[in-house]
Amino acid sequence: MKKHIIFFVILISPALLIQSQVVKPHCLSEEVWLDGYFERETYDGWVLVFEDTFDGDELDHSRWRNDYPWGRNLYCAPDVQYFTDGDNIELDSGILKLIVRADPVLERVVPFWEDDAVLYCGGDSVGLNKRWFEYTSGMIFSRQKFLHGKFEIRCSVPEIGGLWPAFWLYGSCAQEIDVFEYMSEYRSPFLNNRNIDFTYHRKPDCSVNIARHCNYDRFFATDMTREPHTYAVEWDEHRIIWSIDGQEMVRKSRWEDPNGKEMLKSGMIPPSYYSADRIFPFDDIAMNVIAGIGVKQNPTCSFPCRMEIDYIRIYQKINSAKTVRICSGSDIKGSTVAGQNIVVGGGNCRIEVRRGAYLDLVAKESIVLDAGFSAESGALFTARTTGVTE
């Protein structure tokens, strides 16, 4: 599909100078009639609900797995590497290294399927389960899921030619938000090292097979592989905001007014047709976070190639004037609950954290575990108070 290119020059910071923006017109919207008053949750602070600074000697397997739940390669995507069971992951002085090596291996894509099982994408065969991979690599996939928040990673990436380093959120219904992706879309390392994709996608209807994408590229005057950067995305029920090193790169609103300007679906809305984003992430699908470095074709970096991660942090918003009350499992979205004060149970409430399930309660001031709350042996449950980052 033809790309629409909008050129502009904006000084973002001494290190980042945007040269151009590329919008890939895959987004999907519809006109919706709105009229009346709409409630909106208000927030006034952030709470750090997840952090890994990779200070140990090995990966924390209670937090991360080193593959996808469905296998060790995205066989429906154009990547050709095999994600090993830890052989391509190293921790050194507080840095997590995901390493690409030119090591051919004969392995199963889906470890728990037979060698001769046929793999399919969208009804089309893509070959047998056991196959040769020309490269091996490393990835991490969070065991916890998160709904809304600020997702942040500080990392460095190698020369991009032929590689596909990324940090993203992924959930059911093919729902995904890419905090960043280096796509290796060009033959020139000069261009690849300066081109970053900010993308989200999902199926418009979970019953269909095809996901729709909304893509935004940025080209930078600076070679983004020369030093580490902090990549982040803020996601809530109204908008997605991408940033690099604290500077906003892209903002996508769920709703736009008749003039095409960002709007919040809250308060009194004048009667009119408004543009609604059909593939904006669902508010009831929590997502895992993933970091990895894929291989598309003929990497130009000097092997071994490394994506080096300093930390991954996740924040969630709170309303300091409101006590969060949890009375049943339906009050819990994802693996974390954040608030100024949290009360779990009481009265006729019943909440049970089952063996193998995750629940982290994070409050600024207090947490009360009342009657009706229980956690089975083997449940991964924590409750802690913490400060708020404004």
PyMOL commands that set and color helices and strands:
alter all, ss='L'
color gray80, all
select helices_A, chain A and resi 189-192+329-331
alter helices_A, ss='H'
color red, helices_A
select strands_A, chain A and resi 4-11+17-24+29-38+45-52+64-65+81-83+89-92+95-100+105-108+118-121+124-128+130-133+135-137+139-142+149-156+163-171+175-181+195-202+212-220+229-235+239-244+247-253+255-256+262-263+267-277+288-295+305-318+323-326+336-344+351-353+358-369+373-375+380-385+388-389
alter strands_A, ss='S'
color yellow, strands_A
deselect
rebuild
show_as cartoon
